[in-house]
Amino acid sequence: MSVLAPQMDERLRASARTGNVSELYRLIERDGNILRRFDEVEFVDTPLHIAAKEGCIGFAMEIMNLKPSFARKLNQQGLSPIHLAVQNGHKEMVLRFIEIDKDLVRVRGKEGETPLHYISKVGNPDGLLDRFLEVCPDCIRDVTTQNYTSLHIALKNERFDVFQVLIRMLRKKDYYRQVMNQKDEDGNTALHIAASSNQLQVLKLLLESKADKHVTNQDGLTALDLAHQHNNKESINIMRSCICPRVSDFKYKLKKQIIHHTTMASSLFSYDTDNISSDDRNALLVILGLLLTATYQATLSPPSGVFPDQSSSTLRMLVVPSSMSVLYKAVV
């Protein structure tokens, strides 16, 4: 059923498409309720929707003045006028909308998608993302009906340019951890998505921003688990180095100590060995044995909390045999 009589409806639509404000007022003179009738329909294309889609700024601003409620009304496709302006690339129209009402950035359309969510999906060629976050910073907290944040959406669509802007904005807010660790309907955080899709730059940024590495999704999997599941070796390495920083530090110190001992041993046995008596040689071997034992013991029993369960055995196998081999070669 038409909102207006067919003839009148078409004239109003034509004036909206062409931006003819004079025609709009001629229609209002004939029927003072011509705009009010749109309020009686739950989901409908209003003259503001049509003007927003066509980029007729003057006509749109006139309608906004007469009927502000139209700005939040959804059409049959679940889109508001600002959604249509964004989708059709009418940047100046969008800017005028948010000058009048900054909270239009947060209008939820189909599937709960806001204009910010749409930009997070398609990219930011017109720089609207920065403007949205400037006039309405809290819009970054909005989620869709699937509980996707703008971070989720940017990563699902591999929009690193969008992600950089979002994370830079988030770091200035006291709620940034909450948004960064927000779970979608499957329990996945932004970190889960980055690890599973092997988005390495994103992964590093999230970890630098203290994203929760231990949170699990509905399947009980962490981001590292998903990286393993998808065999994303680069993501696995990045996650491991971040999860176990003390292991890397201890490994470096241990390696440095072993090099020192083996260098000393090598110099001793290469320095005028013909003049060293068998007793002195035996004494040096005992000393080197003690040094090796101490190093080996440090590897077996590192300071408390250095090794997670899975890493300690691997590091022992890698470090100790190599040190033995170097010392053996030095002595021989």
C-alpha positions in Angstrom: 0.0 0.0 0.0 1.4 3.4 -0.9 2.0 5.9 1.9 0.5 8.6 -0.3 -1.9 8.7 -3.2 0.2 7.4 -6.2 0.2 10.7 -8.1 1.2 12.8 -5.1 3.8 10.2 -4.0 5.5 10.3 -7.4 5.7 14.1 -7.4 7.3 14.1 -4.0 9.7 11.4 -5.0 10.6 13.3 -8.1 11.3 16.5 -6.1 13.5 14.5 -3.7 15.5 12.9 -6.6 16.1 16.3 -8.3 16.5 18.3 -5.1 13.7 20.6 -6.0 12.9 22.4 -2.7 10.4 24.8 -4.4 8.3 21.8 -5.6 8.5 20.4 -2.0 6.8 23.5 -0.6 4.2 23.6 -3.4 3.2 20.0 -2.4 3.1 21.1 1.3 0.8 24.0 0.4 -1.6 21.5 -1.2 -1.4 19.0 1.6 -0.1 20.0 5.0 0.1 16.4 6.2 2.2 15.2 3.3 5.3 14.5 5.4 3.5 13.4 8.6 2.1 10.4 6.7 5.5 8.8 6.5 5.6 8.6 10.3 2.6 6.3 10.1 4.6 3.6 8.4 7.3 1.6 10.3 9.7 1.0 7.5 9.6 3.2 4.4 11.7 5.3 2.1 11.1 8.9 3.1 12.0 11.9 0.9 15.1 12.2 3.1 16.2 8.7 2.1 15.8 9.5 -1.6 17.7 12.8 -1.3 20.5 11.1 0.7 20.9 8.4 -1.9 21.0 11.0 -4.8 23.3 13.4 -2.9 20.8 16.3 -3.0 22.2 18.2 0.1 20.0 21.2 0.0 16.8 19.2 -0.2 18.0 16.8 2.5 18.8 19.7 4.9 15.4 21.2 4.3 13.7 17.9 5.2 15.9 17.5 8.2 14.7 20.9 9.4 11.1 20.0 8.8 11.1 16.4 10.0 14.2 15.5 12.1 12.7 12.1 12.9 13.3 11.0 9.3 17.0 10.9 9.9 16.6 7.8 12.1 13.9 6.1 10.2 14.8 2.8 8.4 13.5 1.9 5.0 12.4 -1.6 3.9 16.1 -2.6 3.4 16.9 -1.6 7.0 18.9 1.5 6.0 18.7 5.0 7.3 19.4 8.1 5.2 23.0 8.4 6.5 23.6 4.7 5.7 22.5 5.5 2.1 24.7 8.6 1.9 27.8 6.6 3.1 27.1 3.7 0.7 26.7 6.0 -2.2 29.9 8.0 -1.5 28.2 11.3 -0.7 30.8 12.5 1.8 29.6 16.1 2.1 26.1 14.9 2.7 27.3 12.6 5.5 29.3 15.5 7.1 26.3 17.7 7.0 24.2 15.0 8.7 26.7 14.6 11.6 27.0 18.4 12.0 23.3 18.5 12.8 23.3 15.3 14.9 26.6 13.5 15.7 24.8 10.5 17.1 23.5 9.6 13.6 26.9 7.8 13.4 25.4 5.2 15.9 22.1 4.6 14.1 21.7 0.8 13.8 20.4 -0.5 10.5 20.1 -4.0 9.1 21.8 -6.6 11.4 22.6 -3.8 13.8 25.2 -2.3 11.4 26.1 1.3 11.9 27.7 3.7 9.4 31.0 3.1 11.2 30.6 -0.7 10.8 30.0 -0.2 7.0 33.2 1.9 6.6 35.1 -0.7 8.6 33.9 -3.3 6.0 34.5 -1.4 2.8 37.4 0.9 3.7 38.0 4.5 4.3 38.8 6.2 1.0 37.0 9.5 2.0 38.5 9.8 5.5 35.0 9.6 7.0 36.3 7.1 9.6 38.5 9.7 11.3 35.6 12.2 11.3 33.2 9.7 12.8 35.6 8.9 15.6 36.3 12.6 16.2 32.7 13.7 16.6 31.4 10.5 18.3 34.3 8.5 19.9 32.0 6.1 21.7 30.6 4.8 18.4 33.6 2.4 18.4 31.9 0.5 21.2 28.8 -0.3 19.1 28.3 -4.0 18.1 26.1 -5.6 15.4 23.5 -8.3 16.1 26.3 -10.8 15.7 28.3 -9.0 18.4 30.9 -7.8 15.9 32.8 -4.7 16.8 34.3 -2.4 14.1 37.6 -4.2 14.9 36.0 -7.6 14.1 34.6 -6.3 10.9 37.8 -4.6 9.7 39.8 -7.8 10.3 37.3 -10.1 8.7 37.6 -7.9 5.6 41.4 -7.4 6.0 41.1 -3.7 6.2 44.4 -2.9 7.9 44.1 0.8 7.1 40.9 0.9 9.0 42.2 -1.2 11.8 45.2 1.2 12.4 42.9 4.1 12.8 40.5 2.2 15.1 43.3 0.9 17.4 45.0 4.3 17.6 41.7 5.8 18.7 41.0 2.9 21.2 44.4 3.4 23.0 43.2 6.8 24.1 40.2 5.4 25.9 39.9 3.8 29.3 37.6 1.2 27.9 40.0 0.1 25.1 40.7 -3.3 26.7 37.0 -4.1 26.9 36.5 -3.3 23.2 39.7 -4.9 22.0 38.8 -8.2 23.9 35.1 -8.1 22.9 33.9 -11.5 21.8 31.7 -12.0 18.8 28.8 -14.6 18.7 31.3 -17.4 18.3 33.4 -16.2 21.2 36.2 -14.9 19.0 38.1 -11.7 19.8 40.0 -9.6 17.3 43.1 -11.5 18.3 41.5 -14.8 17.3 40.6 -13.5 13.9 44.1 -12.0 13.3 45.8 -15.3 14.3 43.5 -17.5 12.3 43.8 -15.4 9.2 47.6 -14.8 9.6 47.3 -11.0 9.6 50.8 -10.5 11.1 50.9 -6.7 11.3 47.5 -6.7 13.1 48.7 -9.5 15.4 51.7 -7.5 16.5 49.6 -4.3 17.1 47.1 -6.2 19.2 49.8 -7.9 21.3 51.6 -4.5 21.8 48.2 -3.1 22.9 48.0 -5.9 25.6 45.2 -7.9 23.9 44.3 -10.9 26.1 46.2 -13.9 24.7 44.6 -16.4 27.0 40.9 -15.8 26.4 39.1 -18.7 24.7 36.2 -18.9 22.2 33.1 -21.1 22.4 35.2 -24.1 21.3 37.7 -23.5 24.1 40.4 -22.3 21.7 42.8 -19.5 22.3 44.2 -17.3 19.4 47.4 -19.5 19.5 45.3 -22.6 19.2 43.6 -21.2 16.1 47.0 -20.3 14.6 48.0 -23.9 15.1 44.8 -25.2 13.7 45.3 -23.2 10.5 49.1 -24.0 10.4 49.9 -20.3 10.4 53.6 -20.6 11.4 54.4 -16.9 11.4 51.4 -16.2 13.7 52.5 -19.0 16.0 56.0 -17.6 16.3 54.7 -14.1 17.1 52.3 -15.4 19.7 54.9 -17.7 21.3 57.5 -15.0 21.6 54.9 -12.7 23.2 53.5 -15.3 25.6 56.9 -16.4 26.8 59.1 -13.3 26.9 61.0 -14.6 30.0 62.0 -17.7 28.1 63.6 -15.7 25.4 65.4 -13.5 28.0 66.6 -16.5 30.0 67.7 -18.3 26.8 69.7 -15.3 25.7 71.5 -15.0 29.1 72.2 -18.8 29.2 73.6 -18.7 25.7 75.8 -15.8 26.6 77.1 -17.7 29.7 77.8 -20.8 27.7 79.7 -18.9 25.0 81.8 -17.3 27.7 82.7 -20.6 29.3 83.5 -22.3 26.0 85.6 -19.4 24.8 87.6 -19.6 28.0 88.0 -23.3 27.6 89.1 -23.0 24.0 91.7 -20.4 24.9 93.1 -22.4 27.7 93.6 -25.5 25.7 94.9 -23.7 22.6 97.5 -21.7 24.6 100.9 -23.5 24.7 99.3 -26.9 25.4 102.7 -28.6 25.1 103.9 -26.8 28.3 100.8 -27.9 30.3 101.5 -30.9 32.6 99.1 -33.8 32.7 98.2 -32.9 36.3 97.3 -29.3 35.2 95.4 -30.6 32.3 93.4 -32.9 34.5 92.7 -30.1 36.9 91.5 -27.9 34.1 89.2 -30.7 32.9 87.7 -30.9 36.4 87.1 -27.2 36.5 85.5 -27.3 33.1 83.4 -30.2 34.2 82.1 -28.2 37.1 81.3 -25.3 34.9 79.4 -27.5 32.5 77.6 -29.2 35.4 76.5 -25.8 36.8 75.3 -24.6 33.4 73.5 -27.9 32.8 71.9 -27.6 36.3 70.7 -24.1 35.5 69.0 -25.4 32.4 67.3 -28.2 34.3 66.2 -26.0 37.2 65.8 -22.4 35.9 64.5 -19.7 38.1 60.9 -20.1 39.1 58.4 -19.1 36.4 60.9 -18.9 33.6 59.7 -21.9 31.6 56.1 -22.8 30.8 55.7 -26.6 30.8 55.9 -27.1 27.0 58.9 -24.9 26.4 61.4 -26.1 29.1 62.1 -29.6 27.7 62.6 -28.2 24.2 65.1 -25.6 25.4 67.0 -28.1 27.5 67.4 -30.4 24.4 68.6 -27.5 22.3 70.9 -25.7 24.7 72.7 -28.4 26.7 73.8 -30.8 24.0 75.2 -27.9 21.9 77.2 -26.6 24.9 78.6 -30.1 25.5 79.6 -30.4 21.9 81.5 -27.1 21.9 83.3 -28.0 25.1 84.1 -31.4 23.9 85.6 -30.0 20.7 87.6 -27.5 22.7 89.1 -30.1 25.0 90.0 -32.5 22.1 
